[in-house]
Amino acid sequence: MSTRDLPHQPSLRHLKQEAKQFHRALQDGDPATTEQIREGLPRLSEDSTVDDVTLMEVQHVLAREYGYREWPALAAAAELEFEQLSALSDEDTRRLLRETDQKDLAIALKLAPDDVKRRMLNVMSARVRRFITEEMVFLGPMPEEEILEVQERILAQVRLLGRDDVIGWPLGNETPPYEPPEEVDLEPAIAGVIKRPLAELKLQEIHDFIHGLSRRARENGIMSLEVAAKVAGDVFVQEALRLAVDGAEPRLLEDLLKTRIRATLQHFENRQLVILEGIVAICGGDNPRIVANKLVAVYRVDFDVVIEPTGASIEELQAQLRVAPASTLNLDLLTNLLVDLSELTRRKGLAALEPLIADLDDAMLCEGVRCLAARRDMTEIVETLEPHKDQELAETRAHLEAFTAGLTAIQEGKKEKELDVAMAAAS
């Protein structure tokens, strides 16, 4: 464990001088120095003499005080130059990028050798690579000393990663060849759920899903989750996985997804309210145009959109729902469907809705249409749908938060039981 930190721009010459002074103080019998040497050299006991302690051993003790295993590792940290970063392995480069601010990286690469640029850009996702290259152009000319200062901040991070054995250290002298990640087929634990909406999954399925993603990331690298992101059937899951692949720091990933959860839940609540208000309005026999105005007011602040009944028959509505299921309709299209149901029931009666029930994949809408077809009164419909709305909203929140907690835990490097604890605490 380190008891001191390297200066901002360490010098090997100064470290050598420090070791010599340390050694001289030992030879002069300084008690504090003698105690430091005994603590840093396991071969010495309390009764051992320090007279034969060499300068090399003192350098080793000094390296340990700075947190490094041995003197060559400390010396490599002191001599580290930005162009040496091309010697990082693909995985170590990704580890560094996870600890580096993307704007800092864009600035640092403006003066980086081509080997370093290729090393950094090759291991990024396409989205991050595009952002970095665009940012480098957008920043325009910058003072050289400002760029060098940013490069030094990145080198300081590399030294810390090397000190803590997070990356291979010391770095080699050659640039390893870039090996594009192989697209490994999705494992059954992922393939079985990846195309389904998150809201349709049970909590246990979400736990299993997260464990599958965790195993895949550990065995094939975090970039392997891009394959899952490409085929994800839920936009929230898709964006979450892409952020993880982009190397978003865990706290940033969590913050971004929690912001998305708030927006998603607001949209979901609006959707449930549109269904409830629409079913109640149909039950009350409201004019279809009044129904449209009521529903649009739930989710729009502007009234430019005009939604009118199309006069569709029950057969035409069934055909439409088989092509575009109710659960996939945006709020305007959902409103349009409810307005058409309103117009249809005024022409054909509530019982005419019965054949449509089998074609509705939205649970709350299906239950509402079933209540209408059974000619239940308005109070009973509200008492049936209100708890339905609250329960679905609570379940959706729990699913989103469990997935967010699980993916954040993966990004933090947690596994197995730690993942379960994180998800249980969130949901």
DRENDO-1510 file (C-alpha; in Angstrom, 1 decimal, always signed):
<recs>
REC; n; res; u; v; w
REC; 1; MET; +0.0; +0.0; +0.0 .
REC; 2; SER; +1.4; +3.4; -0.9 .
REC; 3; THR; +2.2; +5.9; +1.8 .
REC; 4; ARG; +3.0; +8.7; -0.6 .
REC; 5; ASP; +2.0; +9.9; -4.1 .
REC; 6; LEU; +4.2; +10.6; -7.1 .
REC; 7; PRO; +4.5; +14.3; -8.0 .
REC; 8; HIS; +2.5; +15.6; -11.0 .
REC; 9; GLN; +5.5; +15.1; -13.4 .
REC; 10; PRO; +7.8; +12.6; -11.7 .
REC; 11; SER; +11.5; +12.5; -12.6 .
REC; 12; LEU; +13.6; +9.4; -12.5 .
REC; 13; ARG; +16.6; +11.5; -11.6 .
REC; 14; HIS; +14.9; +12.9; -8.6 .
REC; 15; LEU; +13.7; +9.5; -7.5 .
REC; 16; LYS; +17.3; +8.2; -7.7 .
REC; 17; GLN; +18.5; +11.1; -5.7 .
REC; 18; GLU; +15.8; +10.4; -3.1 .
REC; 19; ALA; +16.9; +6.8; -2.9 .
REC; 20; LYS; +20.5; +7.8; -2.4 .
REC; 21; GLN; +19.6; +10.3; +0.4 .
REC; 22; PHE; +17.5; +7.5; +2.0 .
REC; 23; HIS; +20.5; +5.1; +1.8 .
REC; 24; ARG; +22.9; +7.8; +3.2 .
REC; 25; ALA; +20.5; +8.5; +6.1 .
REC; 26; LEU; +20.4; +4.7; +6.8 .
REC; 27; GLN; +24.2; +4.5; +6.9 .
REC; 28; ASP; +24.3; +7.5; +9.2 .
REC; 29; GLY; +22.1; +5.5; +11.6 .
REC; 30; ASP; +19.0; +7.7; +11.4 .
REC; 31; PRO; +16.4; +5.9; +13.6 .
REC; 32; ALA; +13.4; +6.9; +11.5 .
REC; 33; THR; +15.1; +5.7; +8.3 .
REC; 34; THR; +16.2; +2.5; +9.9 .
REC; 35; GLU; +12.6; +1.8; +11.0 .
REC; 36; GLN; +11.4; +2.5; +7.5 .
REC; 37; ILE; +13.9; +0.0; +6.0 .
REC; 38; ARG; +13.0; -2.7; +8.5 .
REC; 39; GLU; +9.3; -2.3; +7.5 .
REC; 40; GLY; +10.0; -2.4; +3.8 .
REC; 41; LEU; +12.5; -5.3; +3.8 .
REC; 42; PRO; +11.0; -8.6; +4.9 .
REC; 43; ARG; +14.4; -10.2; +5.2 .
REC; 44; LEU; +15.3; -8.0; +8.1 .
REC; 45; SER; +14.3; -8.9; +11.6 .
REC; 46; GLU; +14.4; -6.6; +14.7 .
REC; 47; ASP; +17.8; -8.0; +15.6 .
REC; 48; SER; +19.3; -7.8; +12.1 .
REC; 49; THR; +21.9; -5.2; +11.2 .
REC; 50; VAL; +21.2; -2.7; +8.4 .
REC; 51; ASP; +24.8; -2.2; +7.5 .
REC; 52; ASP; +24.7; -4.5; +4.5 .
REC; 53; VAL; +21.5; -3.0; +3.0 .
REC; 54; THR; +22.3; -2.1; -0.6 .
REC; 55; LEU; +21.2; +1.0; -2.6 .
REC; 56; MET; +19.1; -1.4; -4.8 .
REC; 57; GLU; +17.2; -2.6; -1.7 .
REC; 58; VAL; +16.6; +1.0; -0.6 .
REC; 59; GLN; +15.2; +1.7; -4.1 .
REC; 60; HIS; +12.9; -1.3; -3.7 .
REC; 61; VAL; +11.7; +0.1; -0.3 .
REC; 62; LEU; +11.1; +3.5; -1.9 .
REC; 63; ALA; +9.1; +1.9; -4.7 .
REC; 64; ARG; +6.9; +0.1; -2.2 .
REC; 65; GLU; +6.3; +3.4; -0.4 .
REC; 66; TYR; +5.0; +4.8; -3.7 .
REC; 67; GLY; +2.8; +1.8; -4.1 .
REC; 68; TYR; +4.8; -0.1; -6.8 .
REC; 69; ARG; +5.9; -3.7; -6.4 .
REC; 70; GLU; +9.6; -2.9; -7.2 .
REC; 71; TRP; +12.0; -0.3; -8.4 .
REC; 72; PRO; +11.7; -1.0; -12.2 .
REC; 73; ALA; +8.0; -0.5; -12.0 .
REC; 74; LEU; +8.4; +2.9; -10.3 .
REC; 75; ALA; +11.2; +3.8; -12.7 .
REC; 76; ALA; +8.8; +3.0; -15.6 .
REC; 77; ALA; +6.2; +5.3; -14.1 .
REC; 78; ALA; +8.6; +8.1; -13.8 .
REC; 79; GLU; +9.8; +7.7; -17.4 .
REC; 80; LEU; +6.4; +7.2; -19.0 .
REC; 81; GLU; +5.8; +9.2; -22.2 .
REC; 82; PHE; +2.5; +9.6; -24.1 .
REC; 83; GLU; +3.8; +7.7; -27.1 .
REC; 84; GLN; +4.3; +4.6; -25.0 .
REC; 85; LEU; +0.6; +4.2; -24.6 .
REC; 86; SER; +0.6; +2.4; -28.0 .
REC; 87; ALA; +2.1; -0.5; -26.1 .
REC; 88; LEU; -1.1; -1.0; -24.1 .
REC; 89; SER; -3.0; -4.2; -24.8 .
REC; 90; ASP; -6.6; -3.9; -26.2 .
REC; 91; GLU; -8.1; -4.7; -22.8 .
REC; 92; ASP; -5.8; -2.4; -20.9 .
REC; 93; THR; -6.6; +0.4; -23.3 .
REC; 94; ARG; -10.3; -0.1; -22.6 .
REC; 95; ARG; -9.6; +0.0; -18.9 .
REC; 96; LEU; -7.8; +3.3; -19.4 .
REC; 97; LEU; -10.6; +4.7; -21.5 .
REC; 98; ARG; -13.1; +3.9; -18.8 .
REC; 99; GLU; -11.2; +6.1; -16.4 .
REC; 100; THR; -10.6; +9.0; -18.9 .
REC; 101; ASP; -12.9; +11.9; -19.6 .
REC; 102; GLN; -13.8; +11.8; -23.3 .
REC; 103; LYS; -13.2; +15.5; -23.8 .
REC; 104; ASP; -9.7; +15.1; -22.3 .
REC; 105; LEU; -9.1; +12.2; -24.7 .
REC; 106; ALA; -10.1; +14.2; -27.7 .
REC; 107; ILE; -7.7; +17.0; -26.7 .
REC; 108; ALA; -4.8; +14.6; -25.9 .
REC; 109; LEU; -5.1; +12.8; -29.2 .
REC; 110; LYS; -4.7; +16.1; -31.2 .
REC; 111; LEU; -0.9; +15.8; -30.6 .
REC; 112; ALA; -0.6; +12.0; -30.2 .
REC; 113; PRO; +1.5; +9.9; -32.6 .
REC; 114; ASP; -0.5; +7.9; -35.1 .
REC; 115; ASP; +0.2; +4.6; -33.2 .
REC; 116; VAL; -1.4; +6.0; -30.1 .
REC; 117; LYS; -4.4; +7.3; -32.0 .
REC; 118; ARG; -5.0; +4.0; -33.7 .
REC; 119; ARG; -4.6; +2.1; -30.4 .
REC; 120; MET; -7.2; +4.3; -28.7 .
REC; 121; LEU; -9.7; +4.6; -31.5 .
REC; 122; ASN; -9.6; +0.9; -32.5 .
REC; 123; VAL; -11.0; -0.3; -29.2 .
REC; 124; MET; -13.9; +2.1; -29.0 .
REC; 125; SER; -17.4; +1.5; -30.1 .
REC; 126; ALA; -18.4; +3.1; -33.4 .
REC; 127; ARG; -20.5; +5.8; -31.5 .
REC; 128; VAL; -17.7; +6.9; -29.2 .
REC; 129; ARG; -15.1; +6.8; -32.1 .
REC; 130; ARG; -17.3; +9.1; -34.1 .
REC; 131; PHE; -17.8; +11.4; -31.2 .
REC; 132; ILE; -14.1; +11.6; -30.4 .
REC; 133; THR; -13.0; +12.3; -34.0 .
REC; 134; GLU; -15.7; +14.9; -34.4 .
REC; 135; GLU; -14.7; +16.6; -31.1 .
REC; 136; MET; -11.1; +16.7; -32.2 .
REC; 137; VAL; -12.1; +18.7; -35.3 .
REC; 138; PHE; -14.6; +20.8; -33.4 .
REC; 139; LEU; -12.0; +21.9; -30.8 .
REC; 140; GLY; -9.8; +23.4; -33.5 .
REC; 141; PRO; -6.3; +24.7; -32.9 .
REC; 142; MET; -5.2; +24.7; -29.3 .
REC; 143; PRO; -2.1; +25.9; -27.5 .
REC; 144; GLU; +0.5; +23.0; -27.3 .
REC; 145; GLU; +1.0; +23.5; -23.6 .
REC; 146; GLU; -2.7; +23.0; -22.9 .
REC; 147; ILE; -2.7; +19.7; -24.9 .
REC; 148; LEU; +0.5; +18.5; -23.1 .
REC; 149; GLU; -1.2; +19.3; -19.7 .
REC; 150; VAL; -4.1; +17.1; -20.6 .
REC; 151; GLN; -1.8; +14.3; -21.8 .
REC; 152; GLU; +0.0; +14.5; -18.5 .
REC; 153; ARG; -3.4; +14.0; -16.7 .
REC; 154; ILE; -3.9; +10.9; -18.7 .
REC; 155; LEU; -0.4; +9.7; -17.9 .
REC; 156; ALA; -1.1; +10.2; -14.2 .
REC; 157; GLN; -4.1; +7.9; -14.6 .
REC; 158; VAL; -2.0; +5.3; -16.4 .
REC; 159; ARG; +0.6; +5.4; -13.5 .
REC; 160; LEU; -2.2; +4.8; -11.0 .
REC; 161; LEU; -3.6; +1.9; -13.0 .
REC; 162; GLY; -0.1; +0.4; -13.3 .
REC; 163; ARG; +0.6; +0.9; -9.6 .
REC; 164; ASP; -2.6; -0.9; -8.7 .
REC; 165; ASP; -2.0; -3.8; -11.1 .
REC; 166; VAL; -5.2; -2.9; -13.1 .
REC; 167; ILE; -3.1; -2.9; -16.3 .
REC; 168; GLY; +0.0; -4.8; -17.3 .
REC; 169; TRP; +3.0; -2.9; -15.9 .
REC; 170; PRO; +5.6; -1.9; -16.9 .
REC; 171; LEU; +4.5; -1.3; -20.5 .
REC; 172; GLY; +6.3; -3.2; -23.3 .
REC; 173; ASN; +8.3; -1.6; -26.1 .
REC; 174; GLU; +6.2; -2.7; -29.0 .
REC; 175; THR; +2.7; -1.9; -30.2 .
REC; 176; PRO; +0.6; -5.1; -30.1 .
REC; 177; PRO; -1.5; -5.8; -33.2 .
REC; 178; TYR; -5.1; -4.8; -32.9 .
REC; 179; GLU; -7.4; -7.8; -32.7 .
REC; 180; PRO; -11.0; -7.0; -33.6 .
REC; 181; PRO; -13.4; -8.6; -31.1 .
REC; 182; GLU; -15.0; -11.7; -32.4 .
REC; 183; GLU; -18.8; -11.6; -32.6 .
REC; 184; VAL; -19.7; -14.5; -30.3 .
REC; 185; ASP; -23.2; -15.8; -30.7 .
REC; 186; LEU; -25.6; -14.8; -27.9 .
REC; 187; GLU; -25.8; -17.3; -25.0 .
REC; 188; PRO; -29.2; -18.9; -24.3 .
REC; 189; ALA; -29.7; -16.8; -21.1 .
REC; 190; ILE; -29.5; -13.7; -23.3 .
REC; 191; ALA; -31.0; -14.9; -26.6 .
REC; 192; GLY; -34.1; -16.1; -24.8 .
REC; 193; VAL; -35.2; -12.7; -23.6 .
REC; 194; ILE; -33.2; -10.0; -25.6 .
REC; 195; LYS; -36.0; -9.4; -28.1 .
REC; 196; ARG; -38.8; -9.2; -25.5 .
REC; 197; PRO; -39.9; -5.9; -23.9 .
REC; 198; LEU; -38.5; -5.4; -20.4 .
REC; 199; ALA; -42.0; -4.8; -19.1 .
REC; 200; GLU; -43.1; -8.3; -20.2 .
REC; 201; LEU; -40.3; -10.1; -18.3 .
REC; 202; LYS; -40.6; -11.4; -14.7 .
REC; 203; LEU; -38.1; -10.1; -12.2 .
REC; 204; GLN; -36.4; -13.5; -12.1 .
REC; 205; GLU; -36.0; -13.4; -15.8 .
REC; 206; ILE; -34.4; -10.0; -15.5 .
REC; 207; HIS; -32.0; -11.3; -12.9 .
REC; 208; ASP; -31.1; -14.3; -15.2 .
REC; 209; PHE; -30.7; -11.8; -18.1 .
REC; 210; ILE; -28.3; -9.7; -16.1 .
REC; 211; HIS; -26.3; -12.7; -15.0 .
REC; 212; GLY; -26.1; -13.8; -18.6 .
REC; 213; LEU; -24.8; -10.3; -19.7 .
REC; 214; SER; -22.3; -10.4; -16.8 .
REC; 215; ARG; -20.8; -13.8; -17.8 .
REC; 216; ARG; -20.6; -12.7; -21.5 .
REC; 217; ALA; -18.8; -9.4; -20.5 .
REC; 218; ARG; -16.3; -11.3; -18.3 .
REC; 219; GLU; -15.6; -14.0; -20.9 .
REC; 220; ASN; -15.6; -11.9; -24.0 .
REC; 221; GLY; -15.1; -8.3; -22.9 .
REC; 222; ILE; -17.7; -5.5; -22.5 .
REC; 223; MET; -17.6; -4.8; -26.2 .
REC; 224; SER; -19.3; -8.2; -26.8 .
REC; 225; LEU; -22.5; -6.7; -25.4 .
REC; 226; GLU; -22.8; -4.7; -28.7 .
REC; 227; VAL; -24.1; -7.9; -30.3 .
REC; 228; ALA; -27.0; -7.9; -27.7 .
REC; 229; ALA; -27.6; -4.2; -28.2 .
REC; 230; LYS; -28.1; -4.7; -31.9 .
REC; 231; VAL; -31.0; -7.1; -31.5 .
REC; 232; ALA; -32.6; -5.8; -28.3 .
REC; 233; GLY; -36.3; -5.5; -28.7 .
REC; 234; ASP; -36.6; -2.9; -25.9 .
REC; 235; VAL; -35.3; +0.6; -26.6 .
REC; 236; PHE; -34.4; +1.1; -23.0 .
REC; 237; VAL; -32.3; -2.1; -23.0 .
REC; 238; GLN; -30.8; -1.2; -26.3 .
REC; 239; GLU; -29.6; +2.2; -25.2 .
REC; 240; ALA; -28.4; +0.9; -21.8 .
REC; 241; LEU; -26.2; -1.7; -23.5 .
REC; 242; ARG; -24.8; +0.8; -25.9 .
REC; 243; LEU; -23.9; +3.1; -23.1 .
REC; 244; ALA; -22.1; +0.2; -21.3 .
REC; 245; VAL; -20.3; -0.7; -24.6 .
REC; 246; ASP; -19.3; +3.0; -25.0 .
REC; 247; GLY; -17.5; +2.7; -21.7 .
REC; 248; ALA; -19.7; +5.0; -19.7 .
REC; 249; GLU; -18.4; +5.3; -16.1 .
REC; 250; PRO; -20.8; +3.4; -13.7 .
REC; 251; ARG; -22.2; +6.5; -12.0 .
REC; 252; LEU; -22.7; +8.3; -15.3 .
REC; 253; LEU; -24.4; +5.2; -16.7 .
REC; 254; GLU; -26.7; +5.0; -13.7 .
REC; 255; ASP; -27.5; +8.7; -13.9 .
REC; 256; LEU; -28.3; +8.6; -17.6 .
REC; 257; LEU; -30.5; +5.5; -17.2 .
REC; 258; LYS; -32.4; +7.0; -14.2 .
REC; 259; THR; -33.1; +10.1; -16.3 .
REC; 260; ARG; -34.4; +7.8; -19.0 .
REC; 261; ILE; -36.5; +5.9; -16.5 .
REC; 262; ARG; -38.3; +9.1; -15.4 .
REC; 263; ALA; -39.1; +9.9; -19.0 .
REC; 264; THR; -40.2; +6.3; -19.7 .
REC; 265; LEU; -42.5; +6.2; -16.6 .
REC; 266; GLN; -44.0; +9.5; -17.5 .
REC; 267; HIS; -44.8; +8.2; -21.0 .
REC; 268; PHE; -46.1; +5.0; -19.6 .
REC; 269; GLU; -48.4; +6.8; -17.2 .
REC; 270; ASN; -49.7; +9.0; -20.0 .
REC; 271; ARG; -50.4; +5.9; -22.0 .
REC; 272; GLN; -52.3; +4.2; -19.2 .
REC; 273; LEU; -54.3; +7.4; -18.6 .
REC; 274; VAL; -55.2; +7.6; -22.3 .
REC; 275; ILE; -56.5; +4.1; -22.2 .
REC; 276; LEU; -58.5; +4.7; -19.0 .
REC; 277; GLU; -60.0; +8.0; -20.1 .
REC; 278; GLY; -60.7; +6.6; -23.6 .
REC; 279; ILE; -62.5; +3.5; -22.2 .
REC; 280; VAL; -64.5; +5.6; -19.8 .
REC; 281; ALA; -65.5; +8.1; -22.6 .
REC; 282; ILE; -66.6; +5.2; -24.8 .
REC; 283; CYS; -68.6; +3.8; -21.9 .
REC; 284; GLY; -70.3; +7.2; -21.5 .
REC; 285; GLY; -71.1; +7.4; -25.2 .
REC; 286; ASP; -69.1; +10.5; -25.8 .
REC; 287; ASN; -68.9; +12.0; -29.3 .
REC; 288; PRO; -65.7; +10.6; -31.0 .
REC; 289; ARG; -64.4; +14.1; -31.6 .
REC; 290; ILE; -64.9; +14.9; -27.9 .
REC; 291; VAL; -63.0; +11.7; -27.1 .
REC; 292; ALA; -60.1; +12.8; -29.3 .
REC; 293; ASN; -59.9; +16.2; -27.6 .
REC; 294; LYS; -60.0; +14.6; -24.1 .
REC; 295; LEU; -57.2; +12.1; -24.9 .
REC; 296; VAL; -54.9; +14.5; -26.8 .
REC; 297; ALA; -55.0; +16.8; -23.8 .
REC; 298; VAL; -53.5; +14.0; -21.6 .
REC; 299; TYR; -50.1; +14.1; -23.4 .
REC; 300; ARG; -49.9; +17.1; -25.7 .
REC; 301; VAL; -49.6; +20.8; -24.8 .
REC; 302; ASP; -50.3; +21.8; -28.4 .
REC; 303; PHE; -53.6; +21.1; -30.1 .
REC; 304; ASP; -52.3; +21.3; -33.7 .
REC; 305; VAL; -52.9; +17.5; -34.2 .
REC; 306; VAL; -56.3; +16.6; -35.5 .
REC; 307; ILE; -57.5; +13.1; -34.8 .
REC; 308; GLU; -60.8; +12.1; -36.3 .
REC; 309; PRO; -62.6; +8.8; -36.7 .
REC; 310; THR; -61.8; +6.8; -39.8 .
REC; 311; GLY; -65.1; +4.9; -39.9 .
REC; 312; ALA; -63.1; +1.6; -39.9 .
REC; 313; SER; -65.1; -1.7; -39.5 .
REC; 314; ILE; -64.3; -4.2; -36.7 .
REC; 315; GLU; -62.6; -6.4; -39.4 .
REC; 316; GLU; -60.4; -3.5; -40.6 .
REC; 317; LEU; -59.4; -2.7; -37.0 .
REC; 318; GLN; -58.5; -6.3; -36.4 .
REC; 319; ALA; -56.4; -6.4; -39.5 .
REC; 320; GLN; -54.6; -3.2; -38.5 .
REC; 321; LEU; -53.8; -4.6; -35.0 .
REC; 322; ARG; -52.4; -7.8; -36.5 .
REC; 323; VAL; -49.9; -5.7; -38.4 .
REC; 324; ALA; -49.2; -3.0; -35.8 .
REC; 325; PRO; -50.0; -4.5; -32.3 .
REC; 326; ALA; -51.6; -2.1; -29.8 .
REC; 327; SER; -48.6; -2.3; -27.5 .
REC; 328; THR; -46.4; -0.8; -30.2 .
REC; 329; LEU; -48.7; +2.2; -31.0 .
REC; 330; ASN; -47.5; +5.7; -30.1 .
REC; 331; LEU; -49.9; +7.9; -28.2 .
REC; 332; ASP; -51.4; +9.6; -31.3 .
REC; 333; LEU; -52.1; +6.2; -32.9 .
REC; 334; LEU; -53.4; +4.8; -29.7 .
REC; 335; THR; -55.8; +7.8; -29.5 .
REC; 336; ASN; -56.8; +7.2; -33.1 .
REC; 337; LEU; -57.7; +3.6; -32.2 .
REC; 338; LEU; -59.8; +4.6; -29.2 .
REC; 339; VAL; -61.6; +7.3; -31.3 .
REC; 340; ASP; -62.4; +4.6; -33.9 .
REC; 341; LEU; -63.7; +2.3; -31.2 .
REC; 342; SER; -65.8; +5.2; -29.9 .
REC; 343; GLU; -67.3; +5.8; -33.4 .
REC; 344; LEU; -67.8; +2.1; -34.0 .
REC; 345; THR; -69.7; +1.5; -30.7 .
REC; 346; ARG; -72.0; +4.4; -31.5 .
REC; 347; ARG; -72.9; +2.7; -34.8 .
REC; 348; LYS; -72.9; -0.9; -33.8 .
REC; 349; GLY; -73.2; -1.0; -30.0 .
REC; 350; LEU; -70.7; -2.0; -27.3 .
REC; 351; ALA; -71.1; -5.7; -28.0 .
REC; 352; ALA; -69.5; -5.2; -31.4 .
REC; 353; LEU; -66.1; -4.9; -29.7 .
REC; 354; GLU; -66.1; -8.6; -28.6 .
REC; 355; PRO; -64.2; -9.9; -31.7 .
REC; 356; LEU; -61.4; -7.4; -31.1 .
REC; 357; ILE; -60.4; -8.7; -27.7 .
REC; 358; ALA; -58.3; -11.5; -29.0 .
REC; 359; ASP; -56.3; -9.1; -31.1 .
REC; 360; LEU; -55.3; -6.7; -28.3 .
REC; 361; ASP; -51.8; -7.4; -26.8 .
REC; 362; ASP; -51.9; -4.5; -24.4 .
REC; 363; ALA; -53.2; -5.9; -21.1 .
REC; 364; MET; -55.0; -2.8; -19.8 .
REC; 365; LEU; -56.6; -2.0; -23.1 .
REC; 366; CYS; -57.7; -5.6; -23.5 .
REC; 367; GLU; -59.3; -5.6; -20.1 .
REC; 368; GLY; -61.0; -2.2; -20.8 .
REC; 369; VAL; -62.5; -3.5; -24.1 .
REC; 370; ARG; -63.6; -6.7; -22.4 .
REC; 371; CYS; -65.4; -4.6; -19.8 .
REC; 372; LEU; -67.1; -2.5; -22.6 .
REC; 373; ALA; -68.2; -5.6; -24.6 .
REC; 374; ALA; -69.7; -7.0; -21.4 .
REC; 375; ARG; -71.6; -3.7; -20.9 .
REC; 376; ARG; -70.2; -3.1; -17.4 .
REC; 377; ASP; -71.2; +0.2; -15.9 .
REC; 378; MET; -68.7; +3.1; -15.6 .
REC; 379; THR; -68.0; +2.7; -11.9 .
REC; 380; GLU; -67.1; -0.9; -12.3 .
REC; 381; ILE; -64.9; -0.2; -15.2 .
REC; 382; VAL; -63.0; +2.5; -13.3 .
REC; 383; GLU; -62.7; +0.2; -10.2 .
REC; 384; THR; -61.3; -2.5; -12.5 .
REC; 385; LEU; -58.8; -0.4; -14.5 .
REC; 386; GLU; -57.4; +1.9; -11.8 .
REC; 387; PRO; -55.7; -0.9; -9.8 .
REC; 388; HIS; -54.6; -2.4; -13.2 .
REC; 389; LYS; -52.9; +1.0; -14.1 .
REC; 390; ASP; -51.2; +1.3; -10.7 .
REC; 391; GLN; -49.9; -2.2; -10.7 .
REC; 392; GLU; -48.5; -2.1; -14.2 .
REC; 393; LEU; -46.8; +1.2; -13.5 .
REC; 394; ALA; -45.2; -0.2; -10.3 .
REC; 395; GLU; -44.1; -3.3; -12.1 .
REC; 396; THR; -42.6; -1.3; -15.0 .
REC; 397; ARG; -40.7; +0.9; -12.5 .
REC; 398; ALA; -39.4; -2.2; -10.7 .
REC; 399; HIS; -38.2; -3.8; -13.9 .
REC; 400; LEU; -36.5; -0.7; -15.2 .
REC; 401; GLU; -34.7; -0.1; -11.9 .
REC; 402; ALA; -33.7; -3.7; -11.5 .
REC; 403; PHE; -32.1; -3.8; -15.0 .
REC; 404; THR; -30.4; -0.4; -14.4 .
REC; 405; ALA; -28.9; -1.6; -11.0 .
REC; 406; GLY; -27.8; -4.9; -12.6 .
REC; 407; LEU; -26.1; -3.3; -15.6 .
REC; 408; THR; -24.4; -0.6; -13.4 .
REC; 409; ALA; -23.1; -3.4; -11.2 .
REC; 410; ILE; -21.7; -5.2; -14.2 .
REC; 411; GLN; -20.0; -1.9; -15.2 .
REC; 412; GLU; -18.5; -1.8; -11.7 .
REC; 413; GLY; -17.1; -5.3; -12.1 .
REC; 414; LYS; -19.4; -7.0; -9.7 .
REC; 415; LYS; -20.5; -10.5; -10.2 .
REC; 416; GLU; -22.9; -13.3; -9.0 .
REC; 417; LYS; -24.3; -12.5; -5.5 .
REC; 418; GLU; -23.3; -8.9; -5.7 .
REC; 419; LEU; -25.4; -8.5; -8.8 .
REC; 420; ASP; -28.4; -10.0; -7.0 .
REC; 421; VAL; -27.9; -7.7; -4.0 .
REC; 422; ALA; -27.8; -4.6; -6.3 .
REC; 423; MET; -30.9; -5.6; -8.2 .
REC; 424; ALA; -32.8; -6.6; -5.0 .
REC; 425; ALA; -32.0; -3.2; -3.4 .
REC; 426; ALA; -33.3; -1.3; -6.5 .
REC; 427; SER; -36.5; -3.2; -7.1 .
</recs>
